[in-house]
Amino acid sequence: MKRIRLFAAAALILFCGAGVGFKPQKDTIRVATWNVDSGSADLSAQKEFLSGIDADIIGLQEAEEKTARVNGVSICDTLAEGLFRHTEFFEAFPWMDANGRQAGSYGLGTLSKGVLVQGEAWTLPADEEQKLEPRVLTINKVSYQGEFFYFYNLHLSYEDDQVRAQQLEAVNEILAQNSGEYQIVTGDFNLRDLEELDALEGFQAVSTEEAPLETYHGDDWDTKCLDNILYSSNLELVEAEVCPTDTSDHDLLMAEFRFLK
């Protein structure tokens, strides 16, 4: 595991329909996670969908930069334009063309209304013999309405349960470095069972076995609760909602949190 990059929100109900939202509260923040399925993404349709989602910060999985599949543009910048002032893309691995030359990047993205003070990414464990898709955990320190919090984003391995368990152990170690701070974790966890999240000590999940929030459209997995948002004990969950969309094979998951003093 190694660090690979470093750079210098009264209870309300979440409404996820287009054009419906609510005004920001000084002590709350609306957080979303979304696997954008970049291989088949219609960015125009996805941008229209996001224009009806009143989120303050979003963690994107399967984002791409300058690949032929997205016509050479940045998914993060394209989706953020006019909606989020700050973006950051983190490469998980380079995208190669038919001739073996790099032709863009594949990874994770952060779209934020709050200032991204700094960002970094950590490589997560993988089985080199299986040649699994490389995975990273991204970290942004964010300034939002007078508060600072740590925002994490990830996309874990689905191919091997043991590797995914090792990745969760590594994530837990990294989260512990900012213990006591406001912390939010978004991602496509690719879980077979929500109990796997017990590995992240001191964090609560929005989608639980008692109240599962299904986001995945496919029928090829043990659960449709692949996407989740976890939060530290100094944050209070106000409300959570699945925001349906046919612009990806995953729905967007959004939650509102209150900062506890």
TORZA-426080 format. One record per residue: x, y, z of N, C-alpha, C in turn; residue in one letter; residue number from 1. Coordinates in Angstrom, 1 decimal, decimal comma. Atoms other than C-alpha are relative to their C-alpha. Last residue first. Example, Ala and Ser with C-alpha at 12.3 -4.5 7.8 and 13.67 -1.06 7.14 Angstrom:
((-0,9; -1,1; 0,0); (13,7; -1,1; 7,1); (-0,8; 1,1; 0,8); S; 2)
((0,9; -1,2; 0,0); (12,3; -4,5; 7,8); (0,9; 1,2; 0,0); A; 1)
END
This chain:
((-1,1; -0,8; -0,6); (-20,1; 19,9; 17,6); (0,6; -0,7; 1,2); K; 261)
((0,2; -0,1; -1,4); (-22,1; 17,5; 15,5); (1,2; 0,7; 0,6); L; 260)
((-1,2; 0,0; -0,8); (-22,1; 18,2; 11,8); (-0,3; 0,2; 1,5); F; 259)
((-0,2; -1,1; -0,8); (-25,4; 17,2; 10,2); (1,4; -0,1; 0,8); R; 258)
((-0,6; 0,1; -1,4); (-25,5; 14,8; 7,4); (0,0; 1,3; 0,7); F; 257)
((-0,3; -1,3; -0,6); (-27,6; 14,5; 4,2); (0,4; -0,3; 1,5); E; 256)
((0,3; -0,1; -1,4); (-27,4; 11,3; 2,1); (0,3; 1,4; 0,5); A; 255)
((-0,3; -1,3; -0,6); (-27,4; 10,6; -1,6); (-0,5; -0,1; 1,5); M; 254)
((0,4; 0,1; -1,4); (-27,2; 7,3; -3,6); (0,4; 1,3; 0,7); L; 253)
((-0,8; -0,9; -0,8); (-27,1; 7,6; -7,4); (-0,6; -0,2; 1,5); L; 252)
((0,6; -1,2; -0,4); (-28,5; 4,6; -9,3); (0,9; 0,8; 0,9); D; 251)
((0,1; -0,3; -1,4); (-26,1; 2,2; -10,9); (-0,9; 1,2; 0,2); H; 250)
((0,5; 1,2; -0,6); (-26,2; 0,7; -14,4); (-0,1; 0,1; 1,5); D; 249)
((-1,0; 0,8; -0,5); (-26,0; 4,3; -15,6); (-0,6; -1,3; 0,4); S; 248)
((-1,2; -0,5; 0,7); (-28,1; 6,9; -17,4); (1,2; -0,8; 0,4); T; 247)
((-0,3; 1,0; 1,0); (-31,3; 5,0; -16,4); (1,2; 0,4; -0,8); D; 246)
((-0,4; -0,5; 1,3); (-31,5; 6,9; -13,2); (0,2; -1,1; -1,0); T; 245)
((0,0; 0,9; 1,2); (-33,1; 6,4; -9,8); (0,5; 0,7; -1,2); P; 244)
((0,4; -0,9; 1,1); (-32,0; 8,7; -6,8); (0,0; -0,8; -1,3); C; 243)
((-0,4; 0,4; 1,3); (-31,8; 6,5; -3,8); (-0,6; 0,8; -1,1); V; 242)
((1,0; 0,2; 1,1); (-32,4; 8,5; -0,6); (0,8; -0,6; -1,2); E; 241)
((-0,7; 0,6; 1,1); (-30,9; 9,2; 2,8); (-1,0; -0,4; -1,1); A; 240)
((0,8; 0,7; 1,0); (-31,9; 11,4; 5,6); (0,8; -0,6; -1,1); E; 239)
((1,3; -0,6; 0,0); (-30,5; 13,3; 8,6); (-1,0; -0,8; -0,8); V; 238)
((0,8; 0,2; 1,2); (-27,5; 11,1; 9,4); (-1,4; 0,7; 0,1); L; 237)
((1,3; 0,5; -0,2); (-25,5; 12,7; 12,3); (-0,7; -0,2; -1,4); E; 236)
((1,0; -0,5; 1,0); (-21,8; 13,3; 12,0); (-1,3; -0,7; 0,3); L; 235)
((0,2; -1,4; -0,3); (-19,3; 13,0; 15,0); (-0,9; 0,6; -1,1); N; 234)
((1,0; -0,2; -1,1); (-19,6; 9,2; 14,8); (-0,3; 1,4; 0,4); S; 233)
((-0,6; 0,1; -1,3); (-17,9; 9,0; 11,4); (-1,0; 0,4; 1,1); S; 232)
((-0,2; -1,3; -0,7); (-19,8; 8,4; 8,2); (0,5; -0,2; 1,4); Y; 231)
((-0,3; 0,2; -1,5); (-20,2; 5,7; 5,6); (0,4; 1,3; 0,6); L; 230)
((-0,6; -1,2; -0,6); (-21,9; 6,1; 2,2); (0,2; -0,3; 1,5); I; 229)
((0,3; -0,4; -1,4); (-22,8; 3,1; 0,1); (0,7; 1,2; 0,4); N; 228)
((-0,4; -1,4; -0,3); (-23,0; 1,6; -3,3); (-0,4; 0,4; 1,4); D; 227)
((-1,4; -0,1; 0,2); (-23,2; -2,2; -3,9); (0,6; 1,4; 0,4); L; 226)
((-0,5; -1,1; -0,8); (-26,6; -2,7; -2,4); (1,5; 0,1; -0,1); C; 225)
((0,1; -1,2; 0,8); (-28,0; -4,8; -5,3); (0,5; 1,2; 0,8); K; 224)
((0,8; -1,1; -0,5); (-26,9; -8,0; -3,6); (0,0; 1,2; -0,9); T; 223)
((0,7; 0,5; -1,2); (-25,5; -11,4; -4,5); (-1,0; 1,1; 0,6); D; 222)
((-0,7; -0,1; -1,2); (-24,5; -10,2; -8,0); (-0,9; -0,4; 1,2); W; 221)
((-1,2; 0,9; 0,0); (-25,3; -10,8; -11,6); (0,8; 0,1; 1,3); D; 220)
((0,5; 1,2; -0,8); (-28,9; -9,4; -11,6); (1,2; -1,0; 0,1); D; 219)
((-0,3; 1,3; 0,6); (-27,9; -5,8; -12,7); (-0,5; -1,2; 0,9); G; 218)
((1,0; 0,4; 0,9); (-29,5; -2,5; -11,8); (0,1; -1,5; -0,4); H; 217)
((-0,5; 0,6; 1,2); (-27,4; -1,6; -8,7); (-1,1; -0,6; -0,9); Y; 216)
((-0,4; -1,0; 1,1); (-28,7; 1,0; -6,3); (0,4; -0,7; -1,3); T; 215)
((-0,5; 0,7; 1,2); (-30,5; -0,9; -3,5); (0,2; 1,0; -1,1); E; 214)
((0,3; -1,0; 1,1); (-30,8; 0,9; -0,2); (0,6; -0,6; -1,3); L; 213)
((-0,9; 0,0; 1,2); (-30,9; -1,7; 2,6); (-0,5; 1,0; -1,0); P; 212)
((0,7; -1,0; 0,9); (-32,6; -0,7; 5,9); (0,9; 0,1; -1,2); A; 211)
((1,3; -0,3; -0,5); (-31,9; -3,5; 8,5); (-0,8; 1,0; -1,0); E; 210)
((0,8; 1,2; 0,1); (-29,0; -4,9; 6,5); (-1,5; 0,3; 0,4); E; 209)
((-0,3; 1,0; -1,0); (-27,6; -1,4; 6,2); (-0,9; -1,2; -0,3); T; 208)
((0,7; 1,2; 0,4); (-27,3; 1,4; 3,6); (0,4; -1,2; 0,9); S; 207)
((1,3; -0,4; 0,4); (-26,2; 4,6; 5,2); (-0,9; -1,1; -0,4); V; 206)
((0,4; 0,0; 1,4); (-23,3; 3,0; 6,9); (-1,4; 0,5; -0,2); A; 205)
((1,3; 0,5; 0,3); (-21,8; 3,8; 10,3); (-0,3; 0,1; -1,5); Q; 204)
((0,8; -0,6; 1,0); (-18,1; 4,2; 11,0); (-1,4; -0,7; -0,1); F; 203)
((0,4; -1,3; -0,4); (-16,1; 3,5; 14,2); (-0,8; 0,8; -1,1); G; 202)
((0,3; -0,2; -1,4); (-14,2; 0,5; 12,7); (-0,4; 1,5; 0,3); E; 201)
((-0,3; -1,4; -0,2); (-14,3; -0,1; 9,0); (-0,5; 0,4; 1,4); L; 200)
((-1,5; -0,2; -0,1); (-14,1; -3,9; 9,0); (0,4; 1,4; 0,2); A; 199)
((-0,4; 0,0; -1,4); (-17,8; -4,1; 9,9); (1,5; 0,2; 0,1); D; 198)
((-0,3; -1,4; -0,4); (-18,4; -3,1; 6,2); (0,4; 0,1; 1,5); L; 197)
((-1,4; -0,3; 0,4); (-18,2; -6,8; 5,2); (0,4; 1,4; 0,5); E; 196)
((-0,8; 0,3; -1,2); (-21,5; -7,3; 7,1); (1,5; 0,3; -0,3); E; 195)
((-0,2; -1,3; -0,6); (-23,2; -5,7; 4,0); (0,8; -0,1; 1,3); L; 194)
((0,8; -0,1; -1,2); (-22,8; -9,0; 2,2); (0,4; 1,3; 0,7); D; 193)
((0,9; 1,1; 0,0); (-21,5; -9,7; -1,3); (-1,0; 0,1; 1,2); R; 192)
((0,2; 1,0; -1,1); (-20,0; -6,3; -1,4); (-0,9; -1,1; -0,4); L; 191)
((0,1; 1,3; 0,6); (-18,9; -4,4; -4,6); (-0,1; -1,1; 1,1); N; 190)
((-0,8; 0,9; -0,9); (-17,9; -1,4; -2,4); (0,0; -1,4; -0,6); F; 189)
((0,5; 1,3; 0,5); (-18,9; 1,2; -5,0); (0,8; -1,1; 0,7); D; 188)
((-0,5; 0,9; 1,0); (-18,0; 4,3; -3,1); (-0,9; -1,1; -0,4); G; 187)
((0,9; 0,3; 1,0); (-18,3; 7,1; -0,5); (0,6; -1,1; -0,9); T; 186)
((-0,5; 1,0; 1,0); (-16,6; 7,5; 2,8); (-1,1; -0,3; -1,0); V; 185)
((1,0; 0,6; 0,8); (-17,2; 10,5; 5,0); (0,6; -0,8; -1,0); I; 184)
((-0,4; 0,8; 1,1); (-15,0; 11,8; 7,9); (-1,2; -0,7; -0,7); Q; 183)
((1,2; 0,4; 0,8); (-15,3; 14,6; 10,4); (0,5; -0,8; -1,2); Y; 182)
((0,4; -1,0; 1,0); (-12,1; 14,4; 12,4); (-1,4; -0,4; -0,6); E; 181)
((0,4; -1,2; -0,7); (-11,6; 12,3; 15,6); (-0,5; 1,2; -0,9); G; 180)
((1,0; 0,2; -1,1); (-9,6; 9,7; 13,8); (-0,3; 1,2; 0,7); S; 179)
((0,8; -1,2; -0,3); (-7,8; 11,0; 10,8); (-1,1; -0,2; 1,0); N; 178)
((-1,0; -1,1; 0,0); (-5,0; 8,4; 10,6); (-0,7; 1,3; 0,3); Q; 177)
((-0,4; -0,2; -1,4); (-7,7; 5,7; 11,5); (1,0; 1,2; 0,1); A; 176)
((1,0; -0,9; -0,6); (-9,2; 6,2; 8,0); (0,4; 0,3; 1,5); L; 175)
((-0,2; -1,4; 0,5); (-5,9; 4,9; 6,5); (-1,0; 0,9; 0,7); I; 174)
((-1,2; -0,5; -0,5); (-5,9; 1,7; 8,6); (0,2; 1,5; -0,4); E; 173)
((0,2; -0,2; -1,5); (-9,6; 1,0; 7,9); (1,3; 0,7; 0,6); N; 172)
((0,8; -1,2; -0,1); (-8,9; 1,4; 4,1); (-0,2; 0,4; 1,5); V; 171)
((-0,9; -1,1; 0,3); (-6,1; -1,2; 4,4); (-0,8; 1,3; 0,1); A; 170)
((-0,9; -0,1; -1,1); (-8,5; -3,7; 6,1); (1,0; 1,2; -0,2); E; 169)
((0,7; -0,6; -1,1); (-11,1; -3,0; 3,5); (0,9; 0,2; 1,2); L; 168)
((0,1; -1,4; 0,3); (-8,6; -3,8; 0,8); (-0,8; 0,8; 1,1); Q; 167)
((-1,3; -0,7; -0,2); (-7,7; -7,0; 2,4); (0,0; 1,5; -0,3); Q; 166)
((-0,2; -0,1; -1,4); (-11,3; -8,0; 2,6); (1,3; 0,7; 0,4); A; 165)
((0,9; -1,1; -0,5); (-11,7; -7,2; -1,1); (0,1; 0,2; 1,5); R; 164)
((-0,7; -1,2; 0,4); (-8,7; -9,4; -1,9); (-0,8; 1,2; 0,5); V; 163)
((-1,2; -0,2; -0,9); (-10,3; -12,2; 0,0); (0,7; 1,2; -0,2); Q; 162)
((0,4; -0,4; -1,3); (-13,6; -11,8; -1,8); (1,1; 0,2; 1,0); D; 161)
((-0,5; 0,9; -1,1); (-12,0; -12,0; -5,2); (-0,4; 0,6; 1,3); D; 160)
((-0,4; 1,3; 0,5); (-13,4; -10,5; -8,5); (0,4; -1,0; 1,1); E; 159)
((1,1; 0,9; 0,0); (-15,5; -7,7; -7,1); (0,5; -1,4; -0,3); Y; 158)
((0,0; 1,1; 0,9); (-12,6; -5,4; -6,2); (-1,2; -0,9; 0,2); S; 157)
((-0,7; 1,2; -0,4); (-13,3; -2,1; -4,5); (-0,2; -1,2; -1,0); L; 156)
((0,7; 0,9; 0,9); (-14,2; 1,3; -5,9); (0,8; -1,3; 0,2); H; 155)
((-0,6; 1,2; 0,4); (-13,3; 4,1; -3,5); (-0,8; -0,9; -0,9); L; 154)
((0,7; 0,7; 1,1); (-13,9; 7,6; -2,4); (0,7; -1,2; -0,4); N; 153)
((-0,7; 1,2; 0,6); (-12,9; 9,4; 0,8); (-0,9; -0,6; -1,1); Y; 152)
((0,9; 0,6; 1,0); (-13,9; 12,9; 2,0); (0,8; -1,1; -0,7); F; 151)
((-0,7; 0,9; 0,9); (-12,2; 14,3; 5,1); (-1,0; -0,8; -0,8); Y; 150)
((0,2; 1,5; -0,2); (-13,9; 17,2; 6,7); (0,8; -0,7; -1,0); F; 149)
((-0,9; 0,8; 0,8); (-13,3; 20,9; 7,4); (-0,4; -1,5; 0,2); F; 148)
((-0,4; 1,2; -0,5); (-16,1; 23,2; 8,5); (1,0; -0,7; -0,9); E; 147)
((-0,7; -0,2; -1,3); (-16,8; 26,9; 7,9); (0,5; -1,3; 0,7); G; 146)
((0,8; -0,8; -0,9); (-19,4; 26,3; 5,2); (0,6; 0,1; 1,4); Q; 145)
((1,4; -0,2; 0,3); (-17,4; 23,6; 3,5); (-0,7; 0,7; 1,1); Y; 144)
((0,5; -1,2; -0,7); (-13,6; 23,2; 3,3); (-1,4; 0,3; -0,4); S; 143)
((1,0; -0,9; 0,6); (-12,7; 19,7; 2,0); (-0,4; 1,1; 1,0); V; 142)
((0,3; -0,8; -1,2); (-9,7; 17,4; 2,7); (-0,9; 1,2; -0,6); K; 141)
((0,0; -1,4; 0,1); (-9,9; 15,0; -0,2); (-0,3; 0,6; 1,3); N; 140)
((0,3; -0,8; -1,2); (-8,9; 11,3; 0,0); (0,1; 1,5; -0,4); I; 139)
((-0,3; -1,4; 0,2); (-8,9; 8,7; -2,8); (-0,4; 0,8; 1,3); T; 138)
((0,9; -0,8; -0,9); (-8,7; 5,0; -2,1); (0,4; 1,4; -0,2); L; 137)
((-0,6; -1,0; -0,9); (-7,2; 3,1; -5,1); (-1,1; 0,5; 0,9); V; 136)
((1,0; -0,7; -0,8); (-7,9; -0,1; -7,0); (0,7; 1,0; 0,8); R; 135)
((-0,6; -0,7; -1,2); (-5,9; -1,8; -9,8); (-1,1; 0,9; 0,7); P; 134)
((0,1; -1,4; 0,3); (-8,1; -4,2; -12,0); (0,6; 0,8; 1,2); E; 133)
((1,2; -0,7; -0,2); (-7,0; -7,7; -11,1); (0,1; 1,5; -0,3); L; 132)
((0,1; -1,2; 0,9); (-4,1; -9,4; -12,7); (-1,3; 0,8; 0,1); K; 131)
((1,3; 0,0; 0,6); (-4,8; -12,7; -10,9); (-0,2; 1,2; -1,0); Q; 130)
((0,1; 1,2; 0,9); (-1,1; -13,2; -10,2); (-1,3; 0,0; -0,7); E; 129)
((-0,7; -0,2; 1,2); (-0,8; -9,6; -8,9); (-0,1; -1,2; -1,0); E; 128)
((-0,6; 1,3; 0,3); (-3,5; -10,1; -6,3); (0,7; 0,1; -1,3); D; 127)
((0,5; 0,8; 1,1); (-4,3; -6,6; -5,1); (0,7; -1,3; -0,2); A; 126)
((-0,5; 1,3; 0,3); (-4,0; -4,4; -2,1); (-0,6; -0,7; -1,2); P; 125)
((0,6; 1,1; -0,9); (-5,1; -0,8; -2,3); (0,6; -1,3; -0,4); L; 124)
((0,3; 1,3; 0,7); (-3,1; 2,1; -3,8); (-0,5; -1,0; 1,0); T; 123)
((-0,8; 1,1; -0,5); (-3,5; 5,4; -1,9); (-0,3; -1,3; -0,8); W; 122)
((0,6; 1,3; 0,3); (-4,7; 8,6; -3,4); (1,0; -1,1; 0,5); A; 121)
((-1,0; 1,1; 0,2); (-4,2; 12,2; -2,4); (-0,7; -1,3; -0,3); E; 120)
((0,5; 1,3; 0,4); (-6,1; 15,5; -2,3); (1,1; -1,0; -0,1); G; 119)
((-1,1; 0,9; 0,4); (-5,8; 18,9; -0,7); (-0,6; -1,3; -0,4); Q; 118)
((-1,2; -0,5; -0,6); (-8,0; 21,9; 0,1); (1,2; -0,8; -0,5); V; 117)
((-0,8; 1,2; -0,2); (-10,9; 20,9; -2,1); (1,4; 0,5; 0,4); L; 116)
((-1,3; -0,1; 0,5); (-13,1; 24,0; -1,7); (0,8; -1,3; 0,4); V; 115)
((-0,9; -0,5; -0,9); (-16,8; 23,2; -1,2); (1,4; -0,1; -0,5); G; 114)
((0,3; -1,4; -0,1); (-19,2; 22,9; -4,1); (1,0; 0,6; 1,1); K; 113)
((0,3; -0,6; -1,2); (-17,6; 19,5; -4,9); (-0,3; 1,5; -0,1); S; 112)
((0,6; -1,3; 0,4); (-17,1; 17,0; -7,6); (-0,5; 0,6; 1,3); L; 111)
((0,8; -0,8; -1,0); (-14,7; 14,2; -6,7); (-0,5; 1,3; -0,7); T; 110)
((0,1; -1,4; 0,1); (-13,5; 11,6; -9,3); (-0,7; 0,6; 1,2); G; 109)
((1,1; -0,6; -0,8); (-12,3; 8,1; -9,5); (0,1; 1,5; 0,0); L; 108)
((-0,1; -0,1; -1,5); (-10,3; 6,1; -12,0); (-1,2; 0,5; 0,7); G; 107)
((1,2; 0,6; -0,6); (-9,5; 5,5; -15,7); (0,1; 0,1; 1,5); Y; 106)
((0,0; 0,6; -1,3); (-7,0; 7,5; -17,7); (-1,3; -0,5; 0,5); S; 105)
((0,9; -0,4; -1,0); (-6,3; 8,6; -21,3); (0,2; -0,8; 1,3); G; 104)
((1,0; -0,9; 0,7); (-4,8; 7,1; -24,4); (-1,0; 0,4; 1,0); A; 103)
((1,0; -0,6; -0,9); (-1,6; 5,4; -23,1); (-0,9; 1,0; -0,8); Q; 102)
((-0,4; -1,3; -0,4); (0,0; 3,4; -25,9); (-1,1; 0,6; 0,9); R; 101)
((-0,7; 0,0; -1,3); (-0,4; -0,3; -26,2); (0,5; 1,3; 0,5); G; 100)
((-1,4; 0,1; 0,2); (-1,2; -0,2; -29,9); (0,8; 0,0; 1,3); N; 99)
((-0,2; 1,3; 0,6); (-4,9; -0,9; -29,4); (1,5; -0,3; -0,3); A; 98)
((0,6; 0,2; 1,3); (-5,1; 2,0; -27,0); (0,4; -1,4; -0,6); D; 97)
((-0,9; 0,3; 1,2); (-4,3; 1,9; -23,3); (-0,7; -0,2; -1,3); M; 96)
((0,8; 0,7; 1,0); (-6,1; 3,5; -20,4); (0,9; -0,1; -1,2); W; 95)
((0,1; -0,6; 1,3); (-3,8; 4,3; -17,5); (-0,8; -0,8; -1,0); P; 94)
((-0,9; 0,6; 1,0); (-4,7; 3,0; -14,1); (-0,1; 0,7; -1,3); F; 93)
((-0,3; 1,3; -0,6); (-6,4; 4,2; -10,9); (0,9; -0,8; -0,9); A; 92)
((-0,2; 1,2; 0,9); (-6,1; 7,8; -11,9); (0,2; -1,3; 0,8); E; 91)
((-1,1; 0,8; -0,5); (-7,5; 10,4; -9,5); (0,1; -1,3; -0,9); F; 90)
((0,0; 1,4; 0,6); (-9,7; 13,2; -10,9); (1,2; -0,7; 0,5); F; 89)
((-1,3; 0,6; 0,0); (-10,5; 16,4; -8,9); (-0,1; -1,5; -0,6); E; 88)
((0,0; 1,4; 0,4); (-13,3; 18,8; -9,2); (1,4; -0,5; 0,1); T; 87)
((-1,2; 0,6; -0,2); (-14,3; 22,2; -7,7); (0,0; -1,5; -0,4); H; 86)
((-1,1; -0,9; 0,3); (-17,0; 24,7; -8,6); (1,4; -0,7; 0,0); R; 85)
((-1,0; 0,1; -1,1); (-19,8; 22,2; -8,9); (1,2; 0,8; -0,4); F; 84)
((0,7; 0,6; -1,2); (-23,0; 22,6; -10,9); (1,0; 0,0; 1,2); L; 83)
((1,2; -0,8; -0,4); (-22,2; 24,9; -13,9); (-0,6; -0,5; 1,2); G; 82)
((0,1; -1,4; 0,6); (-19,6; 22,4; -15,3); (-1,4; 0,6; 0,3); E; 81)
((0,0; -1,0; -1,0); (-19,4; 19,4; -12,9); (-0,3; 1,4; -0,6); A; 80)
((1,2; 0,1; -0,9); (-20,5; 16,7; -15,3); (0,0; 1,1; 1,0); L; 79)
((1,2; -0,1; 0,8); (-18,0; 17,7; -18,0); (-1,3; 0,0; 0,9); T; 78)
((0,2; -1,4; 0,4); (-15,1; 18,4; -15,6); (-1,4; 0,2; -0,8); D; 77)
((0,2; -0,8; -1,2); (-15,5; 15,0; -14,0); (-0,3; 1,4; -0,4); C; 76)
((1,3; 0,2; -0,6); (-16,0; 13,1; -17,2); (-0,3; 0,9; 1,2); I; 75)
((-0,1; 0,4; -1,4); (-12,9; 14,7; -18,7); (-1,5; -0,2; 0,5); S; 74)
((0,3; -1,1; -1,0); (-13,1; 14,8; -22,5); (0,3; -0,6; 1,4); V; 73)
((-1,2; -0,8; -0,4); (-11,4; 12,7; -25,2); (-0,2; 1,1; 1,0); G; 72)
((-0,3; -0,9; 1,0); (-14,6; 11,3; -26,8); (1,1; 1,0; 0,4); N; 71)
((0,7; -1,3; -0,4); (-15,7; 9,6; -23,6); (0,4; 1,1; -1,0); V; 70)
((1,4; 0,3; -0,4); (-14,9; 6,1; -24,9); (-0,8; 1,2; 0,4); R; 69)
((0,9; 0,0; 1,2); (-11,9; 7,5; -26,8); (-1,4; -0,3; 0,4); A; 68)
((0,0; 1,3; 0,7); (-10,3; 8,3; -23,4); (-0,9; 0,1; -1,3); T; 67)
((-0,6; -0,1; 1,4); (-9,5; 11,8; -22,3); (0,1; -1,3; -0,7); K; 66)
((-0,6; -1,3; 0,5); (-10,2; 11,3; -18,6); (0,6; -0,3; -1,4); E; 65)
((-1,0; 0,1; 1,0); (-12,5; 8,5; -17,3); (0,5; 1,4; -0,4); E; 64)
((-0,2; -1,3; 0,7); (-14,6; 8,1; -14,2); (1,1; -0,2; -1,0); A; 63)
((-0,1; 0,2; 1,5); (-15,6; 4,6; -13,2); (0,0; 1,2; -0,8); E; 62)
((-0,8; 1,2; 0,3); (-16,6; 5,7; -9,7); (-0,1; -0,2; -1,5); Q; 61)
((0,3; 0,8; 1,2); (-17,7; 9,2; -8,8); (0,9; -1,2; -0,1); L; 60)
((-1,1; 0,9; 0,4); (-17,8; 10,7; -5,3); (-0,4; -0,8; -1,2); G; 59)
((0,3; 1,3; 0,6); (-20,2; 13,6; -5,1); (1,3; -0,7; -0,2); I; 58)
((-1,2; 0,7; 0,4); (-20,2; 16,8; -3,0); (-0,4; -1,4; -0,4); I; 57)
((-1,2; -0,9; -0,3); (-22,8; 19,4; -2,2); (1,3; -0,6; -0,4); D; 56)
((-1,0; 0,6; -0,8); (-25,8; 17,5; -3,8); (1,1; 1,1; 0,2); A; 55)
((-0,5; -1,1; -0,7); (-29,0; 19,0; -5,2); (1,0; -0,5; 1,1); D; 54)
((-0,5; 0,6; -1,2); (-29,6; 16,4; -7,9); (0,7; 1,1; 0,8); I; 53)
((1,2; 0,2; -0,9); (-31,8; 17,8; -10,7); (0,4; -0,5; 1,4); G; 52)
((0,5; -1,4; -0,2); (-28,7; 19,1; -12,7); (-1,3; 0,0; 0,9); S; 51)
((-0,7; -0,7; -1,1); (-27,2; 15,7; -12,1); (-0,5; 1,4; 0,3); L; 50)
((0,4; 0,7; -1,2); (-29,8; 14,0; -14,4); (0,6; 0,7; 1,2); F; 49)
((1,4; -0,4; -0,2); (-29,2; 16,6; -17,2); (-0,5; -0,6; 1,3); E; 48)
((-0,1; -1,4; -0,4); (-25,4; 16,0; -16,9); (-1,4; 0,5; 0,3); K; 47)
((-0,4; 0,0; -1,4); (-26,0; 12,2; -17,1); (0,1; 1,4; 0,6); Q; 46)
((1,1; 0,5; -0,8); (-28,0; 12,6; -20,2); (0,3; 0,0; 1,5); A; 45)
((1,1; -1,1; 0,1); (-25,4; 14,8; -21,9); (-1,1; -0,4; 0,9); S; 44)
((-0,3; -1,1; -1,0); (-22,6; 12,4; -20,6); (-1,1; 1,1; -0,1); L; 43)
((0,5; -1,1; 0,8); (-24,2; 9,3; -22,2); (0,2; 1,3; 0,9); D; 42)
((0,6; -1,2; -0,5); (-22,1; 6,7; -20,4); (-0,4; 0,9; -1,1); A; 41)
((1,2; -0,2; 0,8); (-21,6; 3,2; -21,9); (-0,7; 1,3; 0,4); S; 40)
((-0,1; 0,7; 1,3); (-18,0; 2,5; -20,8); (-1,2; 0,2; -0,9); G; 39)
((-0,6; -0,8; 1,0); (-18,2; 5,2; -18,1); (0,0; -0,6; -1,4); S; 38)
((0,0; 1,0; 1,1); (-20,6; 3,3; -15,9); (0,6; 0,6; -1,3); D; 37)
((0,5; -0,5; 1,2); (-21,2; 6,4; -13,8); (0,0; -0,9; -1,2); V; 36)
((-0,7; 0,7; 1,0); (-20,9; 4,7; -10,4); (-0,6; 0,4; -1,3); N; 35)
((0,6; 0,5; 1,2); (-22,4; 7,3; -8,1); (1,0; -0,6; -0,9); W; 34)
((-1,0; 0,9; 0,6); (-21,9; 8,5; -4,5); (-0,7; -0,6; -1,3); T; 33)
((0,5; 1,0; 0,9); (-23,7; 11,5; -3,0); (1,2; -0,9; -0,5); A; 32)
((-1,1; 0,8; 0,5); (-23,2; 13,8; 0,0); (-0,6; -1,1; -0,9); V; 31)
((0,6; 1,0; 0,8); (-25,6; 16,6; 1,1); (1,1; -0,7; -0,8); R; 30)
((-0,6; 0,1; 1,4); (-24,1; 18,7; 3,9); (-0,7; -1,2; -0,7); I; 29)
((0,2; 1,3; 0,7); (-25,6; 20,0; 7,1); (0,7; 0,0; -1,3); T; 28)
((-0,6; 1,1; -0,7); (-24,7; 22,7; 9,7); (-0,2; -1,4; -0,6); D; 27)
((-1,4; -0,3; -0,3); (-25,2; 25,8; 7,6); (0,7; -1,2; 0,7); K; 26)
((0,1; -0,4; -1,4); (-28,4; 24,5; 5,9); (1,5; 0,1; 0,5); Q; 25)
((-1,0; 0,5; -0,9); (-28,4; 24,4; 2,1); (-0,3; 0,5; 1,5); P; 24)
((-1,1; -1,0; -0,1); (-31,7; 25,1; 0,3); (1,0; -0,5; 1,1); K; 23)
((0,2; -0,8; -1,2); (-33,8; 22,2; -0,8); (1,2; 0,8; 0,2); F; 22)
((-1,1; 0,0; -0,9); (-34,3; 20,3; -4,0); (-0,3; 0,8; 1,2); G; 21)
((0,4; -0,1; -1,3); (-36,6; 19,5; -6,9); (1,2; -0,1; 1,0); V; 20)
((0,5; -1,3; -0,3); (-35,8; 20,3; -10,5); (-0,5; 0,1; 1,4); G; 19)
((-0,5; -1,2; 0,7); (-35,4; 16,7; -11,5); (-0,7; 1,2; 0,4); A; 18)
((0,5; -0,3; 1,3); (-36,5; 14,3; -8,8); (0,6; 1,2; -0,7); G; 17)
((-0,9; 0,2; 1,1); (-34,2; 13,4; -6,0); (-0,6; 0,1; -1,4); C; 16)
((0,8; 0,2; 1,2); (-35,9; 14,9; -3,0); (0,9; -0,2; -1,2); F; 15)
((-0,7; -0,1; 1,3); (-34,1; 14,5; 0,3); (-1,0; -0,3; -1,1); L; 14)
((0,1; 1,2; 0,8); (-36,2; 15,1; 3,4); (0,7; 0,3; -1,3); I; 13)
((0,6; -0,2; 1,3); (-35,1; 17,8; 5,8); (0,0; -1,3; -0,7); L; 12)
((0,1; 1,2; 0,8); (-34,2; 17,8; 9,5); (-0,8; 0,3; -1,3); A; 11)
((1,4; 0,6; -0,1); (-33,8; 21,3; 11,0); (-0,1; -1,2; -0,9); A; 10)
((1,0; -0,1; 0,2); (-23,4; 20,9; 5,9); (-1,0; -0,1; 1,3); A; 9)
((0,2; -1,1; -0,9); (-1,5; 21,5; -2,5); (-1,5; 0,4; -0,2); A; 8)
((0,3; -1,3; 0,5); (-2,0; 18,0; -3,8); (-0,3; 1,0; 1,1); F; 7)
((0,2; -1,0; -1,0); (-0,5; 14,6; -3,1); (-0,2; 1,4; -0,6); L; 6)
((0,1; -1,4; 0,4); (-0,5; 11,5; -5,2); (-0,2; 0,9; 1,2); R; 5)
((-0,5; -0,3; 1,4); (0,6; 7,9; -5,1); (-0,2; 1,4; -0,5); I; 4)
((0,6; -1,3; 0,4); (0,5; 7,0; -1,4); (0,5; 0,3; -1,4); R; 3)
((-0,8; -1,1; 0,0); (1,5; 3,3; -0,9); (-0,8; 1,2; -0,5); K; 2)
((0,9; -1,2; 0,0); (0,0; 0,0; 0,0); (0,9; 1,2; 0,0); M; 1)
END
